[in-house]
Structure formats: structure tokens, C-alpha cells
Amino acid sequence: MVLTRRSFLTTALALPVGASLAHYEALAAPAQGEVKITAIKTIRLNSKSRGNSRALIKIETDAGLVGYGPSEGGPEARAAIAALEGAPGRSQGLIGGDPLAIRVHFHNMFYAHAQRLPNVNVYSGIDMALWDLAGKILNKPVCKLLGGPFRTEIDTYSHLLPPPGTPEQGQADYLNKENWRKRAELLKGYKGGFRAFKIDIHPSLGARNGEFFPTITPQTAAKVQKVYSLAREALGPDYDIIVHGHNELDVSSAVKFAQAVEEIKPLFFEDPLSPEYSESWMAVRRSSRLPILTGESLALIEGFRPFIQNQAVDCLQPDLVHAGGITGAKIVADFAASYRMPISLHNVSGHALNMASQQFAASVFNCPRIECRPWYDEAPEAAGNVPVVKNGFIQLSMLPGLGILLDEGYLKANLADGEPWWG
């Protein structure tokens, strides 16, 4: 993805970005210029623990305060951070800058120069770390910096996932009624008390996750219908089902799939088509009565804007790591709100993203729910303030910033192979 001056100007004219952050900037004004950024660092963690964030950004200051954000790590992230600094005098450097000037840093990171998606992911983490730092400087949770909270408990949806060490089952297993009874028991027994679950489409197709699947035959459609009918029967009417795609389908397949699962009344049909906007999304929207959800792979407002303007979906699902951090996702949410379109956060990247996502959703009126893995409380990198989910609602942290408290001893002992300590 290349961001051009023309696309930026189009977006800038369409969105009241300054008004969106006016509340925060009024709160920050008395403290501006008192703290300076001294370093931006990153680490990547190993994957031994499913609770881990994949990678973390740390922003250090001359006041001793630090901000953390979830991101993508490794050598590529360090290269992106180095590129951000550039030569002396270039406008996008953050070192020596005021961490409270978030809108300025957002522009300089994402729009001062054309860039590509890997950098967007890293800079999204920096944006979240800036918000974490701003909350610590101002002694307020991020939800209050953004003008909220609208809610102190945020609705969640989780996933049908096999227990640790259990291989994923194939189509024949998904056509078995007794196995669905066992799955329903597993889902209803999740400690968070979730009331909505994503159920992947690829086992019902006899396909691999995320692999393009050509047009569905009547026989395949019949199997799809049986799989989701068994799921609905096992869960009962009091639990919501999200039909969970990973961009596997073409238009014809998506329409047939939607027809096959319509009777179970799913909460959403997620990501049936390739992620980027095209007229194909409109074709599926016109031909289906299912609510459609997409957005986890889209970057910044440029990726979301055509879906909003064309009313191509019922709900957007940005991921803070991909969408431009908290600032970028706020722009998306505010633009969507002008069309009366809700959003719901994609969130599968561990503890730090859990904490950032709850702060964002609490402060954005048209973001009533977020995704949440069933092992939300398995956060060995946390020194405290582990998320709490009750009856399917995640409880909002009111600690300053994003509420991320890290155990540096654990982090140091669980770096990815070859990863330098905050290198």
C-alpha cells in the first residue's frame, strides 16, 4: 500500500481530525513541552506462551516515564523505527519531540512520506505507546483522554478453538452431532462467560484456513448448511454465532454460503471476500440478508473509506495494529459514525492489544464490542492488571495510560531467538 499526497489530502478534507482530538489536546495543553522523547525501542517475544503479545514498542522519556504499545517486532521493526528518524532535520523524527503532540506525530509517521504496510504496523504500535505515555503524563486512562468512557464493561465475542495440543478437526468431524455437543460444552464453559463465538468456515468447506476456495457446489452448500445447523442446535438460541471467513470465497461462493447459513441467524458473516474494497462486496451485500463484517486487514482510513461511503458492509472490524493505532482507528470510527455505521475491534495479538482495545472501545460510542481470545487472562508478561471478563463483558481498567504493567524479568527470559534486549 502506497499513501500518496493526493489520497492524504482527500482524506484530510473529509475528516474533522482536529475536532476528533480536541478534548485530548485541551487536557494535554498545560503539560506540553515538559517531557521529551529520548528513545523508541522494540522487542519480539517467543511464541511458547499463547498469552504473549507478538512484539512490543517502548518509548522512553527524559522524565523516566515510558509508554508501551503492541506491534510487529524483529529487525524489520527496528529498520522502520530507524527510517522514522531519518536524517537530521527531517520532519518525522520523534526523538527530542514532545510525546503529547500525538496528532503531529501521527501525521509525520503516516503521511509525511509514502510508506508500505509493514511500517504501518510498527508505527501503529508507536501511536499506541504515545497514548500510553500521554495517559501516564496526565495521570488518566486513555479512555478519559479520548472523552469517555461511554461504557465501563465492553461486550466481547470469542472463538471456537481446539484445546491446547489438539489438532484442528476436518469436515467429517464437523458433520458429527455428538462432537458439536462437546464443542458447545467447551464454549459455554469458557471462564469469561462469552455469549458469542466465531466459527470458521474452512472446516465446513473441507478447505484450509485462508486458502482461496472456488465456487461452491450444491453438495458443498448442503454440508455447510448442516455444519452450521448442528452448531446452532448445540449452542441453542441464546448464543450468537459469527460465521468466520478468512477471505476464502469468490462472489458466487459467498452468496451461496450466506444462503446456506441464513437460517441460523448469525451475528455476522466475516471476511467472505478478498480484503480490499471492490464492487464484489456490493454484489454480496445486495444478494445476502446476512450482516457483513470486515476490516482486520485494512490500513488507515484509506482502506476503510470506500466500505463506509458505499455502505458495503454492516460493521467494520479494524485492528489497532493495522489501522494506524488508536489515532488511526479513531479517525475510522468517527468517519463511520457519520454514516451511522458501527465498528468492532479485531483483537487476537495478546495482552497489550487487549489493554489498548478495551480503552479504545470504552471511549468510542459506535464501538460497542471487541474480540477477545478465551485465554485473555493468560498474560505471563504482565506484572499486574490482567484483564477480567465477566458474563462476556471485559471490565475497563482505570489505571493511567493503557494500564499495561510489564514484568521485565519475564520479557527478558522469553525473547525470540536472537532478539536483542530492547535493541
Buried (B, 14 or more C-beta within 10 A) or exposed (E): BEBEEEBBEBBEEBBEBEEBBEBBBEBBEEBEEEBBBBEBBBBBBEEEBEBBBBBBBBBBBEBEBBBBBBBBBBEBBBEBBEBBBEEEEEEBBBBEBBBBBBBBBBBBBBBBBEBEBEBBBBBBBBBBBBBBBBBBBBEBBBBBBBBBBBBBBBBBBBBBBEEEEEEEEEBEEBBBEEBBBEBBEBBBEBEBBBBBBBBBBBBBBBBEEEEEBEEBEEEBBEBBBBBBBBBBBBBEEEBBBBBBBBBBBBBBBBBBBBBBBBEBEBBBBBBBBBBBBEEBBBBBBEBBEBBBBBBBBBBBBBBBBBBBEBEBBBBBBBBBBBBBBBBBBBBBBBBBBEEEBBBBBBBBBBBBBBBBBBBBBBBBEBBBBBBBBBBBBBBBBBBEBBBBBEEBBBEBBBBBBBBBBBBEEBBEEBBBEEBEEBB
